Amino acid sequence: MKDDVTREERVDALGGMGCKRKRVEDARFTQGKGNYVDDIKLDGMMFADFVRSPYAHARIKSINIDAAMALDGVAAVLTAEDLKPLNLTWMPTLAGDKQMVLADGKVLFQGQEVAFVVAKDRYIAADAVELVEVEYEELPVITDPFEALKSDVVLREDTVDENGTAVDGAHGPRGHHNHIFKWEMGDEPATNEVMDDAEVVAEETMYYHRTHPCPLETCGSVASMDKVNGKLTLWGTFQAPHVVRTVASLLSGIEEHNIRVVSPDIGGGFGNKVGVYPGYVCSIVASIVTGKPVKWVEDRMENLMSTAFARDYWMKGKISATKDGKITGLHCHVTADHGAFDACADPSKFPAGFMNICTGSYDIPVAYLGVDGVYTNKAPGGVSYRCSFRVTEAVYFIERMIEVLAIELNMDPAELRMKNFIKKEQFPYQAALGWEYDSGDYHTAWEKALKAVDYEGLRAEQAQRVEDFKAGKTRKLMGVGLTFFTEIVGAGPVKNCDILGMGMFDSCEIRIHPTGSAIARLGTISQGQGHATTFAQILATEIGLPADSITIEEGDTDTAPYGLGTYGSRSTPVAGAATALAGRKIRAKAQMIAAYLLEVHDDDVEFDVDRFVVKGAPEKFKTMKEIAYAAYNQAIPGVEPGLEAVSYYDPPNMTYPFGAYVCVMDIDVDTGVTDIRRFYALDDCGTRINPMIIDGQIHGGLTEALAVALGQEIAYDSLGNVKTGTLMDFFLPTAWEVPNYETDFTVTPSPHHPIGAKGVGESPHVGGVPCFSNAVNDAFKAFGLRHTHMPHDHWRIWKTANDLGLHG
Amino acid sequence: MADKMHIKMTVNGEEQEFLAEPRELLIHTLRERLDITGPHIGCETTHCGACTVTIDGKSVKSCTMFVAQANGADVTTIEGIGDPDNLHVLQNAFKEHHGLQCGFCTPGMITRATKLLEENPNPTEEEVRFGMAGNICRCTGYQNIVKSILAAASEMNAAKEAAE
């Protein structure tokens, strides 16, 4: 290397951590050369389509497939009867429950899978779906979880014994046949005692409505059973391909080494693609039955009706404080509507996910959380929509409770937060509901945020606006939405986090090629997060080879090391750590090689950006590129040839990203139309790997938060009909409805993560939803509003204004 | 099943001729018959714009157009907008300004943006947001998409001025 290259230039040349590296993924996507599951085309491939239930609750009296089978081009029509000999009529869910693959005698939600039609093209398959005759006998429909817990109607016959008594579920005794589980954390008697003696208590019940992740690409799979070699290949929209392989093996009886699962490019996941769906299972069975590759891709209506809803939590809260605003206790009870099957995508031991992060960013000495899961005639799911398990619900809950308490105390909500934050010196902080927060500096972040938006100025402007409104000078109110959130991500320690028994570690395997470039494979899978860009940056810094010389591969179970996948912001905290540690193994071996080449002792060389130098003699060095070559072309005593490493990382704890958000909103009282004037987002995700990608994640997460808070919902009528089954009714914001966001940051590294990174993809959604909602509630605070439920669409806001008597 | 129709169309400058059921949707013709998989299917109800192509000079959502309606048409997809050695300014701008994440909306988004900038070579931010409102993105929050399009507009205008 030339002497005139400075150290800074060598750092820059790597494109390592901290730089705004442009994405390597973009070339193919901008040219239409992505490879998504529906782009896969195999010789002789068949298309499949579902017959779905029009009813939310009905007994199936008969299914007649004769007319469908008679249609030219139809290869098979599968029903539950065909799955019985394979023991596949039901499949296990991630939550310890089971779910019908194809309707077994009855249907439990509208859109449920009844029969699977396989034909030579998608048009014939659709025609054949119309020809399958299903005779139903309607049963009473329950769409309300509170009603479900009182009803004599048994939704799931497997929940009762022959005497009609409720039997135990996966998480203990059921209180009622439609009750799935009761999950409790914290100390209820102690919490009640504090509440009884408290100077001030605020109570509120809030409904966090049902919604859906709705990635732009729906779910799908292509199964190809090669009967000659006994190998099954399954391509699909899988956020956890390795777990899918294990599940496919357990369900099908095909040995795991004979199954290859591939996640190709994925068109957004947001939690929708974590679970295993009937379509995946049926495509495998259909390929085995027909001997041909079978493709199944759901359409948008099927996606919204059947795969993976999110939220649907009724949350009842009580928060106590001293008169001067020191919080003394928190009580939370959740009635959780899980739909027809408990198919929540949570670690096995956490039936309500990490809802027990609901004490938020505050030093609350005593707390209690109880969650009751309930069956209804709605679609199964309960996935983590752009958040770690149920963290969005938890953060919404505490950030609304803080606002309600501020009203009760007649105190500014920013000041109330400041007064109760966990202090910097209290970390690692043991929270009342069990978690140990790794690091944080909340006061600094909050002060920075309030200063950036001129918080006092905003409140003065708002007060003036209220005066003007009362004086008839304006019809627009102004809301200032505040949120300070703490997330819990990066599941997780294997000792308490698993999915179907698989510990939630992750992995990275690196091979350095002789000429100094490399390939690294991970157990995760990108769905837009830019892993191929950012993981190469981590490695570039760790091993001193340019990011542009490092290929990142994920998603093929035949080549990638086993990992638990990408969701819950776990890729950077877990696989990112594995990547750094695998890189350090490479470096350790490189150090021995460098020492040999430089003819000094191992301890006499040290790593410097892209090389090992002799300590005290920087002119004597070997670059990583030279070392890589030597690993393959020299016989080095005591050192194996080659330069490879693998690391499986079991994190000691989760990471706790946090942030401070402020939303300024104008609301037209007469139309209910909202105008987001300003949105400031300060995020602290620990060490920042690529600021460009972080900002992109924040813009996107905030927009999904805007959607959920301001209009997006999966709604049912009393007969269990889905009222929001297309994008006409299901709100996805366009460029026209979305503001520009201001992003900011502080950096508080995670002390237990090898590079200090915490994860960022989900923070903006988690923090954004309560921030938008708080802005709406805040706008009407001066007129006596305490709380109004989301989603705050124009009609509901108009209704709120009307109920408050603001329409004169 | 209706009788098959004799269809002729030009796709990305190439003549195509085939027999198809008239009910076949143009997006399936492109993706499954002609193996042009850049345009994607996101909703099948004309809302999301992932399937956007240019037909006879207009932006069209190909998921709700029958192939019979496209008989004789001149169709351009993302594959016809640039090639690896000669990328369109917009294709570079989307990379430069991080205007995409999962990439699923991107072909439709860029295809639409090429028409938007033809219709209005010097748009304001508001005009870009309005003109792109038929294309949904679930990842980016649009901020960087808008930035990419405005940057491409400036670059294209500068190039035009330099040429004049």
Interface residues (C-beta under 8 A of the other chain):
Chain A: K22 R23 E25 D26 A27 R28 F29 T30 Q31 G32 K33 G34 Y36 D38 D39 K41 D121 R122 Y123 D127 C214 P215 L216 E217 T218 D265 I266 G267 G268 F270 V297 D299 R300 Q527 G528 Q529 G530 M692 I693 D695 G696 H699 G700 G701 L702 T703 E704 T726 L727 M728 L732 T734 A735 W736 V738 N740 Y741
Chain B: M1 E21 R23 E24 H28 R31 E32 D35 I36 T37 G38 P39 H40 I41 G42 C43 E44 T45 H47 C48 A50 T77 I78 E79 G82 D83 P84 L87 Q91 N92 F94 K95 E96 H98 L100 Q101 C102 G103 F104 C105 T106 P107 I110 V128 R129 F130 M132 A133 G134 N135 I136 C137 R138 C139 T140 G141 Y142 Q143 N144 I145 V146
